[in-house]
Structures are given as structure tokens and as C-alpha cells.
Amino acid sequence: YTDQVGFYTLIGSLLFFSINISLTSKGSSTGAAFINSLPVAAAATTIVYPSVGYALGMSSFPGTTDTLIGTINAGQTRLAIQGYLGGTTGTLTQFGYTQFSNTSIIRLDGFYRV
């Protein structure tokens, strides 16, 4: 990594966060892409769709998706990196490590209920 930085603020039952990841080598990982070790687990009744500021240097997007977002499932401390196809379909597709390049950059901000 060139950058692997995150900040958060907990206000009541809402956790606001900002994450910046810049790769220098994606390595040989396979499977689904996640950002692990969020500071506090999401509430047990929440699925969150935080906004992704932007993603640069990606090799591709999964399927026919055209937007990068994250999801945090109820009770979890990890964020799944997803591709989203908007419009009337609302399709979500999990990003895999094959969609990343050695120079991928992801910057995102969001909040979730704890």
C-alpha cells in the first residue's frame, strides 16, 4: 500500500468514517474484496450502503455494473466492495480481487448505525 488510512467519529449510535486505500501491488489474493476491521460492528438490524468517493485504476467492473459502492451487513465489521448498476435494476455485484490493478485507489466516506 501507498496509503491505508481511515478515520471515524462516533456520534450517538451513528459512526461516520472516511477510508483511503492506494495500492502499489495487488498481490495474488483471490475471491471477494472486503475492507476489514471497521472500528465498531453495524447494528443487528441494518444493511448500509455507504457512498464511494471514487475509484481509480481498476482493471474492470464486475458484470455490467458501472458504479462502485460499499455495503456493510448487519452485525458486521467489514465493508464489501460492490459494483452497482443503477436505473430500474438496482443490481449489486461483489467485486473480486481480479478487478483491482497494482495502482488501484479507493476513497470512500459513509456512516452506519451501531
Order of alpha helices (4+ residues) and beta strands (2+ residues): beta-beta-beta-beta-beta-beta-beta-beta
